[in-house]
Every structure is written in C-alpha cells, then in structure tokens.
Amino acid sequence: MRRRHQEQQTEQALCLSLVTNAIITWNTAYLELALERLSQRCGRVDPDLLAHISPALMEHINPYGTYEFPVEAEYARTGYRPLRTVEAEG
C-alpha cells in the first residue's frame, strides 16, 4: 500500500513537471514575440528591464476550473496566436 502511494506521488510530480515545462516553453515563445514587437515599435529594449522578466512566471495561469482544448482547430492553425494589443486590453 505504501509503495503504491509513493508511485502515485511520483506520477503526480512528473505530470506537474510536464505541465510546468509546457507553460515555460509557451511563455518563452510568446515573450520573444512580444519583445520583438516592442522593439519594432519603440526601438531598442533596455537590457535592465529584461532582467525583470522570466518565462517561469505564471500569474496568468489559472490552475482551477474546466478547460476545453479544441484540438482540431489548433491543428488547422499555422503560426503563432496573435499577441494582444494595448488597445484590446482597455
């Protein structure tokens, strides 16, 4: 019984690591796109500001609730999702 409990904990930890790595990979790709757009609009991005961002930040992730994943629609897409604009956030 104890061994099975330890195996379940290990499986949960591996799943959590997989999800965390997927989020960091997603964040990295989109941070790169956002920084590229920012540099196109505003010129050079101050390296001191870059020291304060990280793809490991996850405040925008809601770990609770029910999610739907439209797999077929995602397969049909080409390229990245569009970035939000400042106007769209207002």
N, CA, C and O atoms as a CHARMM CRD file, in Angstrom:
* protein
*
  360
    1    1 MET  N      0.82800  -1.19000   0.00000 PROA 1      0.00000
    2    1 MET  CA     0.00000   0.00000   0.00000 PROA 1      0.00000
    3    1 MET  C      0.87500   1.25800   0.00000 PROA 1      0.00000
    4    1 MET  O      0.62400   2.19600  -0.75700 PROA 1      0.00000
    5    2 ARG  N      1.88100   1.27000   0.83600 PROA 2      0.00000
    6    2 ARG  CA     2.76300   2.43700   0.92300 PROA 2      0.00000
    7    2 ARG  C      3.51200   2.64900  -0.38800 PROA 2      0.00000
    8    2 ARG  O      3.69000   3.78100  -0.83600 PROA 2      0.00000
    9    3 ARG  N      3.94400   1.55500  -0.99400 PROA 3      0.00000
   10    3 ARG  CA     4.69000   1.66400  -2.24100 PROA 3      0.00000
   11    3 ARG  C      3.80200   2.26300  -3.34100 PROA 3      0.00000
   12    3 ARG  O      4.26000   3.09800  -4.12000 PROA 3      0.00000
   13    4 ARG  N      2.53800   1.83700  -3.40300 PROA 4      0.00000
   14    4 ARG  CA     1.62600   2.37300  -4.42200 PROA 4      0.00000
   15    4 ARG  C      1.40500   3.87100  -4.20800 PROA 4      0.00000
   16    4 ARG  O      1.32700   4.63200  -5.17200 PROA 4      0.00000
   17    5 HSD  N      1.30400   4.28900  -2.95800 PROA 5      0.00000
   18    5 HSD  CA     1.13300   5.70400  -2.63900 PROA 5      0.00000
   19    5 HSD  C      2.34500   6.50100  -3.11900 PROA 5      0.00000
   20    5 HSD  O      2.18800   7.58500  -3.68200 PROA 5      0.00000
   21    6 GLN  N      3.53700   5.98100  -2.90300 PROA 6      0.00000
   22    6 GLN  CA     4.75300   6.65200  -3.35700 PROA 6      0.00000
   23    6 GLN  C      4.79400   6.72300  -4.88900 PROA 6      0.00000
   24    6 GLN  O      5.22300   7.72900  -5.45300 PROA 6      0.00000
   25    7 GLU  N      4.35100   5.66000  -5.55500 PROA 7      0.00000
   26    7 GLU  CA     4.31800   5.66500  -7.01900 PROA 7      0.00000
   27    7 GLU  C      3.34300   6.72700  -7.53300 PROA 7      0.00000
   28    7 GLU  O      3.63900   7.41700  -8.50900 PROA 7      0.00000
   29    8 GLN  N      2.19500   6.86100  -6.89100 PROA 8      0.00000
   30    8 GLN  CA     1.22200   7.87700  -7.29000 PROA 8      0.00000
   31    8 GLN  C      1.79200   9.27800  -7.10600 PROA 8      0.00000
   32    8 GLN  O      1.58900  10.15000  -7.95100 PROA 8      0.00000
   33    9 GLN  N      2.50100   9.49500  -6.00800 PROA 9      0.00000
   34    9 GLN  CA     3.11200  10.80300  -5.77900 PROA 9      0.00000
   35    9 GLN  C      4.16300  11.10000  -6.84800 PROA 9      0.00000
   36    9 GLN  O      4.26700  12.23100  -7.32400 PROA 9      0.00000
   37   10 THR  N      4.92700  10.10000  -7.21700 PROA 10     0.00000
   38   10 THR  CA     5.94200  10.27100  -8.26100 PROA 10     0.00000
   39   10 THR  C      5.27800  10.59500  -9.59400 PROA 10     0.00000
   40   10 THR  O      5.74400  11.47500 -10.31700 PROA 10     0.00000
   41   11 GLU  N      4.19500   9.89300  -9.92800 PROA 11     0.00000
   42   11 GLU  CA     3.47700  10.15800 -11.17500 PROA 11     0.00000
   43   11 GLU  C      2.90900  11.57300 -11.17900 PROA 11     0.00000
   44   11 GLU  O      2.97400  12.26000 -12.19800 PROA 11     0.00000
   45   12 GLN  N      2.36100  12.01000 -10.06800 PROA 12     0.00000
   46   12 GLN  CA     1.81500  13.36600  -9.98400 PROA 12     0.00000
   47   12 GLN  C      2.92000  14.40500 -10.14700 PROA 12     0.00000
   48   12 GLN  O      2.72600  15.41800 -10.81800 PROA 12     0.00000
   49   13 ALA  N      4.06600  14.16100  -9.54100 PROA 13     0.00000
   50   13 ALA  CA     5.18800  15.09600  -9.66000 PROA 13     0.00000
   51   13 ALA  C      5.67400  15.16200 -11.10900 PROA 13     0.00000
   52   13 ALA  O      6.00700  16.24200 -11.59900 PROA 13     0.00000
   53   14 LEU  N      5.71800  14.02900 -11.79200 PROA 14     0.00000
   54   14 LEU  CA     6.14400  14.01600 -13.19100 PROA 14     0.00000
   55   14 LEU  C      5.14200  14.76900 -14.07000 PROA 14     0.00000
   56   14 LEU  O      5.53600  15.49900 -14.97900 PROA 14     0.00000
   57   15 CYS  N      3.85500  14.59000 -13.79800 PROA 15     0.00000
   58   15 CYS  CA     2.82600  15.32000 -14.56300 PROA 15     0.00000
   59   15 CYS  C      2.94600  16.81900 -14.31900 PROA 15     0.00000
   60   15 CYS  O      2.85200  17.61200 -15.25600 PROA 15     0.00000
   61   16 LEU  N      3.15100  17.20300 -13.07900 PROA 16     0.00000
   62   16 LEU  CA     3.29900  18.61700 -12.75600 PROA 16     0.00000
   63   16 LEU  C      4.53100  19.20300 -13.44700 PROA 16     0.00000
   64   16 LEU  O      4.49000  20.33300 -13.93300 PROA 16     0.00000
   65   17 SER  N      5.60700  18.45400 -13.49100 PROA 17     0.00000
   66   17 SER  CA     6.82200  18.91100 -14.18400 PROA 17     0.00000
   67   17 SER  C      6.55800  19.08400 -15.67300 PROA 17     0.00000
   68   17 SER  O      7.02400  20.05000 -16.27600 PROA 17     0.00000
   69   18 LEU  N      5.81900  18.16400 -16.26500 PROA 18     0.00000
   70   18 LEU  CA     5.49900  18.25700 -17.68300 PROA 18     0.00000
   71   18 LEU  C      4.67200  19.50700 -17.97200 PROA 18     0.00000
   72   18 LEU  O      4.95600  20.24000 -18.91900 PROA 18     0.00000
   73   19 VAL  N      3.64900  19.74700 -17.15300 PROA 19     0.00000
   74   19 VAL  CA     2.79700  20.92700 -17.34600 PROA 19     0.00000
   75   19 VAL  C      3.60700  22.20500 -17.14500 PROA 19     0.00000
   76   19 VAL  O      3.48400  23.14800 -17.92600 PROA 19     0.00000
   77   20 THR  N      4.42900  22.23900 -16.11000 PROA 20     0.00000
   78   20 THR  CA     5.26300  23.41700 -15.84300 PROA 20     0.00000
   79   20 THR  C      6.20400  23.69000 -17.01000 PROA 20     0.00000
   80   20 THR  O      6.35100  24.83800 -17.42900 PROA 20     0.00000
   81   21 ASN  N      6.83600  22.65800 -17.53300 PROA 21     0.00000
   82   21 ASN  CA     7.74500  22.83200 -18.67000 PROA 21     0.00000
   83   21 ASN  C      7.00500  23.30600 -19.91700 PROA 21     0.00000
   84   21 ASN  O      7.53300  24.11300 -20.68200 PROA 21     0.00000
   85   22 ALA  N      5.79000  22.81300 -20.12700 PROA 22     0.00000
   86   22 ALA  CA     4.99700  23.25900 -21.27500 PROA 22     0.00000
   87   22 ALA  C      4.65500  24.74300 -21.14900 PROA 22     0.00000
   88   22 ALA  O      4.72700  25.47900 -22.13300 PROA 22     0.00000
   89   23 ILE  N      4.28400  25.18700 -19.94700 PROA 23     0.00000
   90   23 ILE  CA     3.96100  26.59500 -19.72400 PROA 23     0.00000
   91   23 ILE  C      5.18500  27.46800 -19.94600 PROA 23     0.00000
   92   23 ILE  O      5.08500  28.52200 -20.57300 PROA 23     0.00000
   93   24 ILE  N      6.33300  27.04800 -19.44300 PROA 24     0.00000
   94   24 ILE  CA     7.55700  27.83000 -19.61200 PROA 24     0.00000
   95   24 ILE  C      7.94600  27.90200 -21.08600 PROA 24     0.00000
   96   24 ILE  O      8.39800  28.94900 -21.55200 PROA 24     0.00000
   97   25 THR  N      7.78000  26.81900 -21.81800 PROA 25     0.00000
   98   25 THR  CA     8.08100  26.82700 -23.25200 PROA 25     0.00000
   99   25 THR  C      7.15300  27.78500 -23.98500 PROA 25     0.00000
  100   25 THR  O      7.60300  28.57400 -24.81600 PROA 25     0.00000
  101   26 TRP  N      5.85900  27.72200 -23.68200 PROA 26     0.00000
  102   26 TRP  CA     4.86800  28.62700 -24.28400 PROA 26     0.00000
  103   26 TRP  C      5.22800  30.07800 -23.97000 PROA 26     0.00000
  104   26 TRP  O      5.26800  30.92700 -24.86000 PROA 26     0.00000
  105   27 ASN  N      5.49300  30.35200 -22.67900 PROA 27     0.00000
  106   27 ASN  CA     5.83400  31.71100 -22.26900 PROA 27     0.00000
  107   27 ASN  C      7.08800  32.21800 -22.97100 PROA 27     0.00000
  108   27 ASN  O      7.14800  33.38300 -23.36300 PROA 27     0.00000
  109   28 THR  N      8.07700  31.36700 -23.13100 PROA 28     0.00000
  110   28 THR  CA     9.31700  31.76100 -23.79100 PROA 28     0.00000
  111   28 THR  C      9.06000  32.18200 -25.23400 PROA 28     0.00000
  112   28 THR  O      9.55600  33.21500 -25.68400 PROA 28     0.00000
  113   29 ALA  N      8.28400  31.37900 -25.95300 PROA 29     0.00000
  114   29 ALA  CA     7.99100  31.69200 -27.35300 PROA 29     0.00000
  115   29 ALA  C      7.24300  33.01300 -27.47300 PROA 29     0.00000
  116   29 ALA  O      7.55800  33.82800 -28.34000 PROA 29     0.00000
  117   30 TYR  N      6.25900  33.22700 -26.61200 PROA 30     0.00000
  118   30 TYR  CA     5.46000  34.44400 -26.71900 PROA 30     0.00000
  119   30 TYR  C      6.15600  35.66500 -26.13200 PROA 30     0.00000
  120   30 TYR  O      5.89500  36.78300 -26.57600 PROA 30     0.00000
  121   31 LEU  N      7.01900  35.48900 -25.16100 PROA 31     0.00000
  122   31 LEU  CA     7.83200  36.61600 -24.69500 PROA 31     0.00000
  123   31 LEU  C      8.75200  37.09500 -25.81000 PROA 31     0.00000
  124   31 LEU  O      8.94300  38.29600 -25.99800 PROA 31     0.00000
  125   32 GLU  N      9.31300  36.15600 -26.53600 PROA 32     0.00000
  126   32 GLU  CA    10.17600  36.52000 -27.66100 PROA 32     0.00000
  127   32 GLU  C      9.40700  37.32600 -28.69900 PROA 32     0.00000
  128   32 GLU  O      9.90400  38.33600 -29.19700 PROA 32     0.00000
  129   33 LEU  N      8.19500  36.88400 -29.02800 PROA 33     0.00000
  130   33 LEU  CA     7.37400  37.61800 -29.99400 PROA 33     0.00000
  131   33 LEU  C      7.00400  39.00500 -29.46500 PROA 33     0.00000
  132   33 LEU  O      7.06000  39.98700 -30.20500 PROA 33     0.00000
  133   34 ALA  N      6.62700  39.08600 -28.19100 PROA 34     0.00000
  134   34 ALA  CA     6.24100  40.36800 -27.60300 PROA 34     0.00000
  135   34 ALA  C      7.42600  41.33100 -27.56800 PROA 34     0.00000
  136   34 ALA  O      7.27100  42.51800 -27.85600 PROA 34     0.00000
  137   35 LEU  N      8.59900  40.82900 -27.21800 PROA 35     0.00000
  138   35 LEU  CA     9.78000  41.68400 -27.18500 PROA 35     0.00000
  139   35 LEU  C     10.16800  42.15200 -28.58300 PROA 35     0.00000
  140   35 LEU  O     10.61900  43.28300 -28.76400 PROA 35     0.00000
  141   36 GLU  N      9.99300  41.28500 -29.55800 PROA 36     0.00000
  142   36 GLU  CA    10.27300  41.66900 -30.94000 PROA 36     0.00000
  143   36 GLU  C      9.32300  42.78800 -31.37500 PROA 36     0.00000
  144   36 GLU  O      9.75700  43.76200 -31.99000 PROA 36     0.00000
  145   37 ARG  N      8.04000  42.65700 -31.06500 PROA 37     0.00000
  146   37 ARG  CA     7.07700  43.70200 -31.41600 PROA 37     0.00000
  147   37 ARG  C      7.39800  44.99800 -30.68500 PROA 37     0.00000
  148   37 ARG  O      7.33400  46.07700 -31.27400 PROA 37     0.00000
  149   38 LEU  N      7.74500  44.89500 -29.40300 PROA 38     0.00000
  150   38 LEU  CA     8.08600  46.08800 -28.62600 PROA 38     0.00000
  151   38 LEU  C      9.29400  46.80100 -29.21800 PROA 38     0.00000
  152   38 LEU  O      9.30400  48.02700 -29.32900 PROA 38     0.00000
  153   39 SER  N     10.29800  46.04200 -29.59400 PROA 39     0.00000
  154   39 SER  CA    11.49000  46.67400 -30.17000 PROA 39     0.00000
  155   39 SER  C     11.19200  47.29500 -31.53400 PROA 39     0.00000
  156   39 SER  O     11.81000  48.29500 -31.90000 PROA 39     0.00000
  157   40 GLN  N     10.25100  46.71600 -32.29400 PROA 40     0.00000
  158   40 GLN  CA     9.86700  47.31300 -33.57400 PROA 40     0.00000
  159   40 GLN  C      9.13100  48.63200 -33.35600 PROA 40     0.00000
  160   40 GLN  O      9.31500  49.58400 -34.11400 PROA 40     0.00000
  161   41 ARG  N      8.30300  48.68400 -32.32700 PROA 41     0.00000
  162   41 ARG  CA     7.51800  49.89800 -32.05700 PROA 41     0.00000
  163   41 ARG  C      8.32500  50.98300 -31.35600 PROA 41     0.00000
  164   41 ARG  O      8.20400  52.16500 -31.67800 PROA 41     0.00000
  165   42 CYS  N      9.15200  50.57100 -30.39400 PROA 42     0.00000
  166   42 CYS  CA     9.80600  51.55100 -29.51500 PROA 42     0.00000
  167   42 CYS  C     11.31000  51.62300 -29.67700 PROA 42     0.00000
  168   42 CYS  O     11.96100  52.42600 -29.00900 PROA 42     0.00000
  169   43 GLY  N     11.86600  50.81700 -30.53100 PROA 43     0.00000
  170   43 GLY  CA    13.32100  50.79300 -30.65300 PROA 43     0.00000
  171   43 GLY  C     13.91600  49.77200 -29.69400 PROA 43     0.00000
  172   43 GLY  O     13.24800  48.82300 -29.28100 PROA 43     0.00000
  173   44 ARG  N     15.13000  49.97300 -29.36000 PROA 44     0.00000
  174   44 ARG  CA    15.87300  49.04100 -28.50500 PROA 44     0.00000
  175   44 ARG  C     15.22400  48.91300 -27.14000 PROA 44     0.00000
  176   44 ARG  O     14.83600  49.91100 -26.53300 PROA 44     0.00000
  177   45 VAL  N     15.10600  47.67400 -26.65400 PROA 45     0.00000
  178   45 VAL  CA    14.55600  47.40700 -25.32700 PROA 45     0.00000
  179   45 VAL  C     15.69700  47.45800 -24.31700 PROA 45     0.00000
  180   45 VAL  O     16.73900  46.83300 -24.51600 PROA 45     0.00000
  181   46 ASP  N     15.49800  48.19400 -23.24800 PROA 46     0.00000
  182   46 ASP  CA    16.52700  48.36900 -22.21800 PROA 46     0.00000
  183   46 ASP  C     16.85400  47.01600 -21.57100 PROA 46     0.00000
  184   46 ASP  O     15.96300  46.37000 -21.01800 PROA 46     0.00000
  185   47 PRO  N     18.11500  46.58200 -21.63300 PROA 47     0.00000
  186   47 PRO  CA    18.50200  45.30000 -21.03600 PROA 47     0.00000
  187   47 PRO  C     18.22200  45.23100 -19.53100 PROA 47     0.00000
  188   47 PRO  O     17.98800  44.14600 -18.99900 PROA 47     0.00000
  189   48 ASP  N     18.24300  46.37400 -18.84400 PROA 48     0.00000
  190   48 ASP  CA    17.93000  46.36600 -17.40900 PROA 48     0.00000
  191   48 ASP  C     16.48700  45.92900 -17.16400 PROA 48     0.00000
  192   48 ASP  O     16.19300  45.30000 -16.14700 PROA 48     0.00000
  193   49 LEU  N     15.59100  46.25700 -18.08700 PROA 49     0.00000
  194   49 LEU  CA    14.20000  45.82200 -17.95900 PROA 49     0.00000
  195   49 LEU  C     14.06100  44.32400 -18.20900 PROA 49     0.00000
  196   49 LEU  O     13.24000  43.65800 -17.57800 PROA 49     0.00000
  197   50 LEU  N     14.85600  43.80300 -19.11900 PROA 50     0.00000
  198   50 LEU  CA    14.79600  42.37100 -19.43500 PROA 50     0.00000
  199   50 LEU  C     15.18300  41.50200 -18.24700 PROA 50     0.00000
  200   50 LEU  O     14.77200  40.34600 -18.15800 PROA 50     0.00000
  201   51 ALA  N     15.96600  42.05300 -17.34400 PROA 51     0.00000
  202   51 ALA  CA    16.37200  41.29500 -16.15500 PROA 51     0.00000
  203   51 ALA  C     15.19200  41.02100 -15.22600 PROA 51     0.00000
  204   51 ALA  O     15.29500  40.19400 -14.32000 PROA 51     0.00000
  205   52 HSD  N     14.06800  41.71300 -15.44600 PROA 52     0.00000
  206   52 HSD  CA    12.91200  41.57600 -14.56000 PROA 52     0.00000
  207   52 HSD  C     11.79800  40.71500 -15.14000 PROA 52     0.00000
  208   52 HSD  O     10.72300  40.62400 -14.54800 PROA 52     0.00000
  209   53 ILE  N     12.03000  40.08600 -16.27600 PROA 53     0.00000
  210   53 ILE  CA    11.01400  39.19800 -16.82200 PROA 53     0.00000
  211   53 ILE  C     11.54600  37.77700 -16.85500 PROA 53     0.00000
  212   53 ILE  O     12.75300  37.54700 -16.93600 PROA 53     0.00000
  213   54 SER  N     10.62400  36.83300 -16.79100 PROA 54     0.00000
  214   54 SER  CA    11.01500  35.43600 -16.78600 PROA 54     0.00000
  215   54 SER  C      9.89900  34.59800 -17.38900 PROA 54     0.00000
  216   54 SER  O      8.72600  34.85700 -17.12400 PROA 54     0.00000
  217   55 PRO  N     10.24000  33.60200 -18.19400 PROA 55     0.00000
  218   55 PRO  CA     9.20200  32.71900 -18.71400 PROA 55     0.00000
  219   55 PRO  C      8.63900  31.78500 -17.64400 PROA 55     0.00000
  220   55 PRO  O      7.66600  31.07400 -17.89600 PROA 55     0.00000
  221   56 ALA  N      9.23300  31.78000 -16.46600 PROA 56     0.00000
  222   56 ALA  CA     8.74900  30.91800 -15.38700 PROA 56     0.00000
  223   56 ALA  C      7.63200  31.56200 -14.57700 PROA 56     0.00000
  224   56 ALA  O      7.05500  30.91500 -13.70300 PROA 56     0.00000
  225   57 LEU  N      7.31700  32.82600 -14.85500 PROA 57     0.00000
  226   57 LEU  CA     6.21500  33.48100 -14.14700 PROA 57     0.00000
  227   57 LEU  C      4.88900  32.91400 -14.64300 PROA 57     0.00000
  228   57 LEU  O      4.70900  32.70300 -15.84300 PROA 57     0.00000
  229   58 MET  N      3.97000  32.66800 -13.72700 PROA 58     0.00000
  230   58 MET  CA     2.72300  32.00900 -14.11400 PROA 58     0.00000
  231   58 MET  C      1.48900  32.64700 -13.50700 PROA 58     0.00000
  232   58 MET  O      0.48500  31.96400 -13.30100 PROA 58     0.00000
  233   59 GLU  N      1.53700  33.94600 -13.21400 PROA 59     0.00000
  234   59 GLU  CA     0.37000  34.60100 -12.64100 PROA 59     0.00000
  235   59 GLU  C     -0.82900  34.55400 -13.58100 PROA 59     0.00000
  236   59 GLU  O     -1.97400  34.59600 -13.12900 PROA 59     0.00000
  237   60 HSD  N     -0.57600  34.46700 -14.87700 PROA 60     0.00000
  238   60 HSD  CA    -1.66000  34.45300 -15.85600 PROA 60     0.00000
  239   60 HSD  C     -2.25500  33.06300 -16.05900 PROA 60     0.00000
  240   60 HSD  O     -3.14600  32.89300 -16.89000 PROA 60     0.00000
  241   61 ILE  N     -1.78300  32.07500 -15.32100 PROA 61     0.00000
  242   61 ILE  CA    -2.28200  30.71100 -15.44200 PROA 61     0.00000
  243   61 ILE  C     -3.29200  30.44800 -14.33100 PROA 61     0.00000
  244   61 ILE  O     -2.99200  30.66200 -13.15700 PROA 61     0.00000
  245   62 ASN  N     -4.46600  29.99400 -14.68800 PROA 62     0.00000
  246   62 ASN  CA    -5.48600  29.61900 -13.71100 PROA 62     0.00000
  247   62 ASN  C     -5.46200  28.09700 -13.57000 PROA 62     0.00000
  248   62 ASN  O     -5.89600  27.39200 -14.48100 PROA 62     0.00000
  249   63 PRO  N     -4.96200  27.57800 -12.44500 PROA 63     0.00000
  250   63 PRO  CA    -4.86000  26.12400 -12.30600 PROA 63     0.00000
  251   63 PRO  C     -6.18100  25.45100 -11.95100 PROA 63     0.00000
  252   63 PRO  O     -6.23400  24.22700 -11.83100 PROA 63     0.00000
  253   64 TYR  N     -7.24000  26.22400 -11.78300 PROA 64     0.00000
  254   64 TYR  CA    -8.52400  25.66900 -11.36500 PROA 64     0.00000
  255   64 TYR  C     -9.54200  25.79300 -12.48500 PROA 64     0.00000
  256   64 TYR  O     -9.39700  26.64300 -13.36400 PROA 64     0.00000
  257   65 GLY  N    -10.53800  24.98100 -12.46200 PROA 65     0.00000
  258   65 GLY  CA   -11.60600  25.09500 -13.44100 PROA 65     0.00000
  259   65 GLY  C    -11.56700  23.98700 -14.46900 PROA 65     0.00000
  260   65 GLY  O    -10.77100  23.05100 -14.38600 PROA 65     0.00000
  261   66 THR  N    -12.44500  24.12400 -15.43200 PROA 66     0.00000
  262   66 THR  CA   -12.56700  23.15300 -16.50500 PROA 66     0.00000
  263   66 THR  C    -12.07200  23.79300 -17.79300 PROA 66     0.00000
  264   66 THR  O    -12.37900  24.95200 -18.07500 PROA 66     0.00000
  265   67 TYR  N    -11.33000  23.06300 -18.54800 PROA 67     0.00000
  266   67 TYR  CA   -10.75600  23.58900 -19.78400 PROA 67     0.00000
  267   67 TYR  C    -11.18200  22.73300 -20.95400 PROA 67     0.00000
  268   67 TYR  O    -11.37200  21.52300 -20.82700 PROA 67     0.00000
  269   68 GLU  N    -11.32800  23.37600 -22.08500 PROA 68     0.00000
  270   68 GLU  CA   -11.59200  22.68200 -23.32900 PROA 68     0.00000
  271   68 GLU  C    -10.42300  22.94600 -24.26100 PROA 68     0.00000
  272   68 GLU  O     -9.90400  24.06000 -24.32800 PROA 68     0.00000
  273   69 PHE  N    -10.02300  21.92600 -24.96800 PROA 69     0.00000
  274   69 PHE  CA    -8.91100  22.05000 -25.89500 PROA 69     0.00000
  275   69 PHE  C     -9.39100  21.68300 -27.29400 PROA 69     0.00000
  276   69 PHE  O     -9.51100  20.50200 -27.61800 PROA 69     0.00000
  277   70 PRO  N     -9.66700  22.69400 -28.12800 PROA 70     0.00000
  278   70 PRO  CA   -10.13800  22.42100 -29.49600 PROA 70     0.00000
  279   70 PRO  C     -8.98200  21.92500 -30.36500 PROA 70     0.00000
  280   70 PRO  O     -8.38600  22.68900 -31.12400 PROA 70     0.00000
  281   71 VAL  N     -8.68500  20.65700 -30.24100 PROA 71     0.00000
  282   71 VAL  CA    -7.50100  20.08000 -30.87800 PROA 71     0.00000
  283   71 VAL  C     -7.53600  20.24900 -32.39500 PROA 71     0.00000
  284   71 VAL  O     -6.53300  20.63400 -32.99700 PROA 71     0.00000
  285   72 GLU  N     -8.66400  19.96800 -33.00900 PROA 72     0.00000
  286   72 GLU  CA    -8.74000  20.07300 -34.47300 PROA 72     0.00000
  287   72 GLU  C     -8.48100  21.50600 -34.94400 PROA 72     0.00000
  288   72 GLU  O     -7.80600  21.71800 -35.95100 PROA 72     0.00000
  289   73 ALA  N     -9.01400  22.48000 -34.22300 PROA 73     0.00000
  290   73 ALA  CA    -8.79000  23.88800 -34.59100 PROA 73     0.00000
  291   73 ALA  C     -7.31800  24.25400 -34.43600 PROA 73     0.00000
  292   73 ALA  O     -6.77500  25.01000 -35.24100 PROA 73     0.00000
  293   74 GLU  N     -6.67800  23.72400 -33.41000 PROA 74     0.00000
  294   74 GLU  CA    -5.25600  24.01600 -33.20000 PROA 74     0.00000
  295   74 GLU  C     -4.40400  23.38700 -34.30100 PROA 74     0.00000
  296   74 GLU  O     -3.43500  23.99200 -34.75800 PROA 74     0.00000
  297   75 TYR  N     -4.75700  22.19300 -34.72100 PROA 75     0.00000
  298   75 TYR  CA    -4.01500  21.56200 -35.81400 PROA 75     0.00000
  299   75 TYR  C     -4.17200  22.33900 -37.11500 PROA 75     0.00000
  300   75 TYR  O     -3.25500  22.37400 -37.93600 PROA 75     0.00000
  301   76 ALA  N     -5.33200  22.96200 -37.30100 PROA 76     0.00000
  302   76 ALA  CA    -5.59900  23.70900 -38.52900 PROA 76     0.00000
  303   76 ALA  C     -4.86000  25.04500 -38.56200 PROA 76     0.00000
  304   76 ALA  O     -4.64300  25.59600 -39.64100 PROA 76     0.00000
  305   77 ARG  N     -4.47000  25.57600 -37.40000 PROA 77     0.00000
  306   77 ARG  CA    -3.80500  26.87400 -37.34500 PROA 77     0.00000
  307   77 ARG  C     -2.36200  26.76300 -37.84500 PROA 77     0.00000
  308   77 ARG  O     -1.69900  25.74000 -37.67500 PROA 77     0.00000
  309   78 THR  N     -1.90800  27.83700 -38.46100 PROA 78     0.00000
  310   78 THR  CA    -0.49900  27.93300 -38.83200 PROA 78     0.00000
  311   78 THR  C      0.07900  29.13900 -38.11700 PROA 78     0.00000
  312   78 THR  O     -0.57500  30.17700 -38.01900 PROA 78     0.00000
  313   79 GLY  N      1.26600  29.01600 -37.62900 PROA 79     0.00000
  314   79 GLY  CA     1.92800  30.12500 -36.94200 PROA 79     0.00000
  315   79 GLY  C      1.45800  30.28100 -35.50300 PROA 79     0.00000
  316   79 GLY  O      0.78000  29.41300 -34.95300 PROA 79     0.00000
  317   80 TYR  N      1.83000  31.39600 -34.91500 PROA 80     0.00000
  318   80 TYR  CA     1.50300  31.69200 -33.52100 PROA 80     0.00000
  319   80 TYR  C      0.12000  32.32900 -33.40500 PROA 80     0.00000
  320   80 TYR  O     -0.42400  32.84400 -34.38100 PROA 80     0.00000
  321   81 ARG  N     -0.43000  32.28500 -32.21000 PROA 81     0.00000
  322   81 ARG  CA    -1.65100  33.03300 -31.92200 PROA 81     0.00000
  323   81 ARG  C     -1.29300  34.51400 -31.96100 PROA 81     0.00000
  324   81 ARG  O     -0.14600  34.87100 -31.69400 PROA 81     0.00000
  325   82 PRO  N     -2.25400  35.38800 -32.28800 PROA 82     0.00000
  326   82 PRO  CA    -1.93200  36.81800 -32.29500 PROA 82     0.00000
  327   82 PRO  C     -1.68800  37.33900 -30.88200 PROA 82     0.00000
  328   82 PRO  O     -2.33300  36.90300 -29.92900 PROA 82     0.00000
  329   83 LEU  N     -0.75800  38.26800 -30.75900 PROA 83     0.00000
  330   83 LEU  CA    -0.48900  38.91000 -29.47600 PROA 83     0.00000
  331   83 LEU  C     -1.60300  39.90700 -29.18100 PROA 83     0.00000
  332   83 LEU  O     -2.19000  40.49100 -30.09200 PROA 83     0.00000
  333   84 ARG  N     -1.88300  40.09100 -27.90400 PROA 84     0.00000
  334   84 ARG  CA    -2.85500  41.12300 -27.51700 PROA 84     0.00000
  335   84 ARG  C     -2.24300  42.48900 -27.74600 PROA 84     0.00000
  336   84 ARG  O     -1.02700  42.65600 -27.65700 PROA 84     0.00000
  337   85 THR  N     -3.07600  43.45300 -28.03800 PROA 85     0.00000
  338   85 THR  CA    -2.60600  44.81700 -28.19700 PROA 85     0.00000
  339   85 THR  C     -3.06200  45.64900 -27.01400 PROA 85     0.00000
  340   85 THR  O     -4.00300  45.27700 -26.31300 PROA 85     0.00000
  341   86 VAL  N     -2.41000  46.75600 -26.79200 PROA 86     0.00000
  342   86 VAL  CA    -2.76600  47.63600 -25.68100 PROA 86     0.00000
  343   86 VAL  C     -4.19600  48.11800 -25.84000 PROA 86     0.00000
  344   86 VAL  O     -4.92600  48.22400 -24.85500 PROA 86     0.00000
  345   87 GLU  N     -4.60400  48.41000 -27.06400 PROA 87     0.00000
  346   87 GLU  CA    -5.96400  48.87300 -27.33000 PROA 87     0.00000
  347   87 GLU  C     -6.98000  47.81600 -26.94500 PROA 87     0.00000
  348   87 GLU  O     -8.04800  48.15200 -26.43400 PROA 87     0.00000
  349   88 ALA  N     -6.67400  46.53900 -27.17800 PROA 88     0.00000
  350   88 ALA  CA    -7.60700  45.45300 -26.89300 PROA 88     0.00000
  351   88 ALA  C     -7.77700  45.23200 -25.39200 PROA 88     0.00000
  352   88 ALA  O     -8.80600  44.71100 -24.96200 PROA 88     0.00000
  353   89 GLU  N     -6.79400  45.61600 -24.59600 PROA 89     0.00000
  354   89 GLU  CA    -6.85800  45.38000 -23.16200 PROA 89     0.00000
  355   89 GLU  C     -7.67300  46.44200 -22.43000 PROA 89     0.00000
  356   89 GLU  O     -8.07300  46.22200 -21.28700 PROA 89     0.00000
  357   90 GLY  N     -7.92700  47.58700 -23.06200 PROA 90     0.00000
  358   90 GLY  CA    -8.61800  48.70500 -22.42900 PROA 90     0.00000
  359   90 GLY  C    -10.05400  48.47800 -22.26500 PROA 90     0.00000
  360   90 GLY  O    -10.76000  49.34200 -21.74400 PROA 90     0.00000
